[in-house]
Amino acid sequence: MKLILHIGTHKTGSTALQQFLVANAESLRAGSIHYAVPPSAIKASAVVHALNVNNQHAVRDFFRSHAALARRRGAHTLVVSAESFYAMSLVPALCRREPCADLIDRDHVLIARLFTSIPDEISDRRVVGYFRRPDHFVESWYNQQVKYGSLFFGEFPDFLALAYPSLRYGAYMERWVDIFGQPNCSARIYEHVGKSVIDDFARSVLCITDLSPFVTERRATNERMSRDVLEFKREVNKQSRYEEMSLEREIFRLLDESLNLKEKEPEYYQSFLSPQDRAELLEDLSEEMAAFQSSFGLPPFPRFDLEAAQTLWRPYPGLAPARRQALERRYRRLKGRPRFRAERFRLKTRKALHRKAALMKRSSRGRG
């Protein structure tokens, strides 16, 4: 059996691709392809979590159960996708709000753990990732982490320092090559597929030449948050509880949609790097990018024109007091809606019950 492991990266159309794979499960099965995904999910992030907590039993069970399901359905190819396979150690570190300077070495251990957890019956193992120019990647990923992923509340330079090892594409992908083998690892440049990652993945990775039987409707997914709302969210993240992360995410989604600031703000609001800082970052990574491109036979990343960028760039002016007050008022109104109040009560009750159960368990052990 063949495995195609799509490892992201973040902010390269992964969510849209995963939605396509879920929506077209039946058509894929007709081509002997099984999209392996946990129940009620569109991606295999649970596998990444199991690797991080060293639960290889869960990882093996995932692959074995989906291999058995694929056989029953006459499929000979498994597709597994989660952008969090890339830089697996970083997001948990962000959740714990700690640095991860040894990210590449940590992930090397997790990649090896993944490889040994795949059953022998899945003998043909392929890895594919999409990569965008590092400066754009890290800026988009920062927006996502504040908005969505880890309750990160630092400023962009803090995030860049934490995420920098993940920008070393060549050194990082060497770890995948070391475990899976060079012929089994491939990379694609996001900007060179015209942002049509779905078409490129279907044709170049799955070898599907005719997409007419497939649902290929494109809709915006995982969009960036407006800068003012993002800055306000970053402030709120400082007091947010981890267990309320998804609740806060929904409140801020409604807040961002209701104000529609993205359509009104200038493009430079989403530039977290000045042109000079951007040029220096790309220069620091230039040898790494060249080695990465050479290793995988890739076209160059888009060129950065420092002179042109300097004429267009303006620094983000910051969150104005009047805008902040307006956001605070709207946020509190949304947060006070009955369904959100009910959800917070449910989360608090569940947390209290878990705490009580843990205390009772410790007490019974003490008596024993």
C-alpha positions as CSV (number, residue, x, y, z in Angstrom):
1,M,0.0,0.0,0.0
2,K,1.1,3.5,-0.8
3,L,1.1,6.5,1.6
4,I,1.1,10.1,0.5
5,L,1.9,12.3,3.5
6,H,1.1,16.0,2.9
7,I,3.0,18.0,5.6
8,G,1.8,21.5,4.8
9,T,3.3,23.9,5.3
10,H,1.1,26.3,7.2
11,K,-0.5,29.1,5.1
12,T,-0.1,27.4,1.7
13,G,-3.7,26.4,1.0
14,S,-3.7,23.3,3.2
15,T,-7.2,23.9,4.6
16,A,-8.7,24.3,1.2
17,L,-7.0,21.2,0.0
18,Q,-8.2,19.2,3.0
19,Q,-11.8,20.4,2.4
20,F,-11.4,19.2,-1.2
21,L,-10.3,15.8,-0.1
22,V,-13.2,15.4,2.4
23,A,-15.8,16.7,-0.1
24,N,-14.5,14.3,-2.8
25,A,-14.0,11.1,-0.7
26,E,-16.3,9.1,-3.0
27,S,-14.7,10.2,-6.2
28,L,-11.2,9.6,-4.7
29,R,-12.3,6.0,-3.7
30,A,-13.3,5.4,-7.3
31,G,-9.6,6.1,-8.2
32,S,-8.4,3.7,-5.4
33,I,-7.5,6.6,-3.1
34,H,-8.5,6.8,0.5
35,Y,-8.3,10.1,2.4
36,A,-7.3,9.0,6.0
37,V,-8.8,11.5,8.5
38,P,-10.0,11.1,12.1
39,P,-13.8,11.3,12.6
40,S,-15.4,14.7,12.5
41,A,-12.2,16.3,11.2
42,I,-10.7,17.4,7.9
43,K,-7.0,16.8,8.7
44,A,-4.8,14.5,10.8
45,S,-3.6,16.9,13.4
46,A,-4.5,14.3,16.1
47,V,-1.6,12.2,14.7
48,V,0.8,15.1,15.3
49,H,-0.5,15.5,18.8
50,A,0.0,11.8,19.5
51,L,3.6,12.0,18.2
52,N,4.3,15.0,20.4
53,V,3.1,13.2,23.6
54,N,4.9,10.0,22.5
55,N,1.7,8.0,22.0
56,Q,3.0,5.8,19.2
57,H,0.2,3.3,19.9
58,A,-2.4,5.8,18.8
59,V,-0.3,6.6,15.7
60,R,0.0,3.0,14.7
61,D,-3.8,2.4,15.3
62,F,-4.6,5.3,13.1
63,F,-2.6,4.0,10.2
64,R,-3.6,0.4,10.7
65,S,-7.3,1.2,10.9
66,H,-7.2,3.3,7.8
67,A,-5.1,0.8,5.9
68,A,-7.8,-1.8,6.7
69,L,-10.6,0.5,5.7
70,A,-8.8,1.3,2.4
71,R,-8.4,-2.4,1.6
72,R,-12.1,-3.0,2.3
73,R,-12.9,-0.2,-0.1
74,G,-10.5,-1.4,-2.8
75,A,-8.1,1.5,-2.4
76,H,-4.3,1.1,-2.6
77,T,-3.3,4.7,-1.7
78,L,-3.7,6.5,1.6
79,V,-3.5,10.3,1.7
80,V,-2.8,11.8,5.1
81,S,-2.7,15.6,5.5
82,A,-2.0,18.0,8.3
83,E,0.0,21.2,8.0
84,S,1.1,20.7,11.6
85,F,3.4,17.8,10.4
86,Y,5.7,20.7,9.5
87,A,7.5,22.2,12.6
88,M,5.7,19.7,14.8
89,S,7.5,20.9,18.0
90,L,6.8,24.6,17.5
91,V,3.1,24.9,18.1
92,P,3.1,23.0,21.4
93,A,6.0,25.2,22.5
94,L,4.0,28.3,21.6
95,C,1.1,26.9,23.6
96,R,3.5,26.5,26.5
97,R,4.9,29.9,25.7
98,E,8.5,28.7,25.6
99,P,11.3,28.9,23.1
100,C,12.1,26.1,20.8
101,A,15.6,26.8,19.6
102,D,16.3,23.1,18.9
103,L,13.2,22.7,16.7
104,I,14.9,20.9,13.9
105,D,16.5,18.3,16.2
106,R,13.2,17.8,18.1
107,D,11.3,17.3,14.9
108,H,13.9,14.8,13.7
109,V,13.0,12.6,16.7
110,L,9.3,13.0,15.9
111,I,9.8,12.2,12.2
112,A,11.6,9.0,13.1
113,R,8.8,8.2,15.6
114,L,6.3,8.7,12.8
115,F,8.2,6.5,10.4
116,T,8.5,3.6,12.8
117,S,4.8,3.9,13.7
118,I,3.6,3.3,10.1
119,P,2.8,-0.5,9.6
120,D,5.0,-2.5,7.3
121,E,2.1,-3.1,5.0
122,I,2.4,0.5,4.0
123,S,5.7,0.1,2.3
124,D,5.6,2.9,-0.3
125,R,5.8,6.1,1.7
126,R,5.9,9.5,0.1
127,V,6.2,13.0,1.7
128,V,5.2,16.2,-0.1
129,G,5.2,19.8,1.2
130,Y,4.4,23.2,-0.2
131,F,6.6,26.2,0.7
132,R,6.2,29.9,0.2
133,R,8.9,32.6,0.5
134,P,10.0,32.6,4.1
135,D,9.2,36.2,5.0
136,H,5.6,35.8,3.7
137,F,5.2,32.4,5.4
138,V,6.3,33.7,8.8
139,E,4.1,36.8,8.6
140,S,1.0,34.8,7.6
141,W,1.7,32.2,10.3
142,Y,2.0,34.9,12.9
143,N,-1.4,36.3,12.0
144,Q,-2.8,32.8,12.2
145,Q,-1.2,32.0,15.6
146,V,-2.5,35.2,17.2
147,K,-5.9,34.7,15.6
148,Y,-6.4,31.0,15.8
149,G,-3.8,28.6,17.1
150,S,-2.0,29.0,20.3
151,L,-3.1,32.0,22.3
152,F,0.2,33.6,21.4
153,F,0.3,37.2,22.6
154,G,3.8,38.3,21.8
155,E,4.7,40.9,19.1
156,F,6.0,39.8,15.7
157,P,9.7,39.9,16.5
158,D,9.1,37.5,19.4
159,F,7.3,35.1,17.0
160,L,10.0,35.4,14.4
161,A,12.7,34.5,16.9
162,L,10.7,31.4,17.9
163,A,9.8,30.4,14.4
164,Y,13.1,31.1,12.7
165,P,14.4,27.5,12.7
166,S,11.3,26.5,10.7
167,L,12.4,29.0,7.9
168,R,15.5,27.0,7.3
169,Y,13.7,24.9,4.7
170,G,16.8,23.1,3.5
171,A,18.1,22.0,6.9
172,Y,14.6,21.1,8.1
173,M,13.7,19.0,5.0
174,E,17.0,17.1,5.3
175,R,15.5,15.5,8.4
176,W,12.6,14.2,6.4
177,V,15.0,13.0,3.7
178,D,17.1,11.3,6.4
179,I,14.2,9.2,7.6
180,F,12.0,8.7,4.4
181,G,14.8,8.9,1.8
182,Q,15.4,11.5,-0.9
183,P,13.5,9.8,-3.7
184,N,10.4,9.7,-1.4
185,C,10.4,13.4,-0.5
186,S,9.2,16.2,-2.7
187,A,8.7,19.9,-2.4
188,R,6.6,22.4,-4.3
189,I,6.9,26.3,-4.4
190,Y,3.5,27.7,-3.4
191,E,3.9,30.9,-5.5
192,H,4.7,28.8,-8.6
193,V,1.4,26.9,-8.6
194,G,-0.6,30.1,-8.9
195,K,-2.1,29.5,-5.5
196,S,-4.0,26.6,-7.1
197,V,-2.7,24.1,-4.6
198,I,-5.8,21.8,-5.1
199,D,-5.2,21.5,-8.8
200,D,-1.5,21.0,-8.4
201,F,-1.9,18.4,-5.7
202,A,-4.5,16.5,-7.7
203,R,-2.6,16.4,-10.9
204,S,1.1,16.3,-9.8
205,V,0.8,14.3,-6.6
206,L,-2.3,12.1,-7.0
207,C,-1.8,11.9,-10.8
208,I,-5.5,12.7,-11.4
209,T,-5.6,14.1,-15.0
210,D,-9.4,14.7,-15.2
211,L,-10.9,16.8,-12.4
212,S,-14.4,17.0,-14.0
213,P,-15.9,14.3,-11.6
214,F,-14.7,16.2,-8.6
215,V,-16.3,19.1,-6.6
216,T,-13.8,21.9,-7.1
217,E,-15.7,24.8,-5.7
218,R,-13.2,27.3,-4.2
219,R,-14.1,29.3,-1.2
220,A,-12.1,31.5,1.1
221,T,-10.7,29.5,4.1
222,N,-8.6,30.5,7.1
223,E,-8.4,34.1,6.0
224,R,-6.1,36.6,7.7
225,M,-7.5,38.8,10.4
226,S,-7.5,42.6,9.9
227,R,-4.5,44.3,11.6
228,D,-6.5,46.3,14.1
229,V,-8.6,43.3,15.2
230,L,-5.4,41.2,15.4
231,E,-3.7,43.7,17.7
232,F,-6.8,43.8,19.9
233,K,-6.9,40.0,19.9
234,R,-3.3,39.9,20.9
235,E,-4.1,42.0,24.0
236,V,-7.1,39.7,24.8
237,N,-4.9,36.6,24.4
238,K,-2.9,37.7,27.5
239,Q,-5.9,36.9,29.7
240,S,-7.5,34.1,27.7
241,R,-7.8,30.6,29.1
242,Y,-6.6,27.7,26.9
243,E,-9.9,25.9,27.3
244,E,-11.8,28.9,25.9
245,M,-9.5,29.2,22.8
246,S,-12.2,27.9,20.3
247,L,-14.8,30.1,21.9
248,E,-12.7,33.2,21.6
249,R,-11.8,32.3,18.0
250,E,-15.5,32.3,17.1
251,I,-16.2,35.6,18.9
252,F,-13.3,37.2,17.0
253,R,-14.4,35.8,13.7
254,L,-17.8,37.5,14.2
255,L,-16.0,40.7,15.3
256,D,-13.8,40.8,12.3
257,E,-16.6,40.0,9.9
258,S,-19.0,42.6,11.4
259,L,-16.5,45.4,11.0
260,N,-15.0,44.2,7.7
261,L,-11.8,46.2,8.3
262,K,-9.8,44.1,5.9
263,E,-11.4,45.8,3.0
264,K,-10.7,49.2,4.4
265,E,-7.1,48.9,5.7
266,P,-4.1,49.6,3.5
267,E,-2.1,46.6,2.2
268,Y,1.0,47.6,4.3
269,Y,-0.9,47.0,7.5
270,Q,-0.1,43.3,7.0
271,S,3.6,43.9,6.6
272,F,5.2,43.0,9.9
273,L,8.7,43.5,8.5
274,S,10.0,46.8,7.2
275,P,11.6,46.5,3.7
276,Q,15.1,46.7,5.2
277,D,14.3,44.0,7.8
278,R,12.7,41.9,5.1
279,A,15.7,42.2,2.9
280,E,18.0,41.2,5.7
281,L,15.9,38.2,6.7
282,L,16.0,36.9,3.1
283,E,19.7,37.6,2.8
284,D,20.3,35.6,6.0
285,L,18.3,32.7,4.5
286,S,19.6,33.0,0.9
287,E,22.1,30.2,1.1
288,E,19.6,28.0,2.9
289,M,16.9,28.7,0.2
290,A,19.4,28.1,-2.6
291,A,20.4,24.7,-1.1
292,F,16.8,23.8,-0.7
293,Q,15.9,24.7,-4.3
294,S,18.9,22.7,-5.6
295,S,18.2,19.7,-3.4
296,F,14.6,19.4,-4.7
297,G,15.1,20.8,-8.2
298,L,12.8,23.8,-7.5
299,P,12.4,27.1,-9.3
300,P,13.5,30.2,-7.3
301,F,11.2,31.9,-4.8
302,P,9.9,35.2,-6.0
303,R,12.5,38.0,-6.0
304,F,12.1,40.8,-3.4
305,D,12.6,44.3,-4.8
306,L,13.9,46.4,-1.9
307,E,13.8,49.7,-3.8
308,A,10.2,49.2,-5.0
309,A,9.1,48.1,-1.5
310,Q,10.6,51.1,0.2
311,T,8.5,53.5,-2.0
312,L,5.2,51.7,-1.0
313,W,5.8,50.8,2.6
314,R,4.5,52.7,5.6
315,P,4.7,51.5,9.2
316,Y,1.5,50.3,10.9
317,P,0.5,53.3,13.0
318,G,-0.8,51.1,15.9
319,L,-4.2,50.5,17.4
320,A,-5.7,54.0,17.9
321,P,-7.5,54.5,21.3
322,A,-10.8,55.3,19.6
323,R,-10.6,52.1,17.5
324,R,-9.6,50.1,20.5
325,Q,-12.6,51.3,22.5
326,A,-15.0,50.5,19.6
327,L,-13.5,47.0,19.4
328,E,-13.8,46.6,23.1
329,R,-17.5,47.5,23.1
330,R,-18.3,45.2,20.2
331,Y,-16.3,42.4,21.7
332,R,-18.1,42.6,25.0
333,R,-21.5,42.7,23.3
334,L,-20.6,39.6,21.3
335,K,-19.1,37.8,24.3
336,G,-22.4,38.5,26.2
337,R,-24.6,36.7,23.8
338,P,-26.6,33.9,25.5
339,R,-24.9,31.1,23.5
340,F,-21.4,32.3,24.4
341,R,-22.4,32.7,28.1
342,A,-23.8,29.2,28.1
343,E,-20.7,27.8,26.5
344,R,-18.4,29.5,29.1
345,F,-20.6,28.1,31.9
346,R,-20.4,24.6,30.4
347,L,-16.6,24.9,30.1
348,K,-16.3,26.1,33.7
349,T,-18.5,23.3,35.0
350,R,-16.6,20.7,33.1
351,K,-13.3,22.0,34.5
352,A,-14.7,22.0,38.0
353,L,-15.9,18.4,37.6
354,H,-12.5,17.3,36.3
355,R,-10.8,19.0,39.2
356,K,-13.1,17.4,41.7
357,A,-12.6,14.0,40.1
358,A,-8.8,14.4,40.3
359,L,-9.0,15.4,43.9
360,M,-11.2,12.4,44.7
361,K,-8.7,10.1,42.9
362,R,-5.8,11.5,44.9
363,S,-7.7,11.2,48.1
364,S,-8.6,7.5,47.4
365,R,-5.0,6.8,46.7
366,G,-4.0,8.4,50.0
367,R,-6.4,6.3,51.9
368,G,-5.2,3.1,50.1
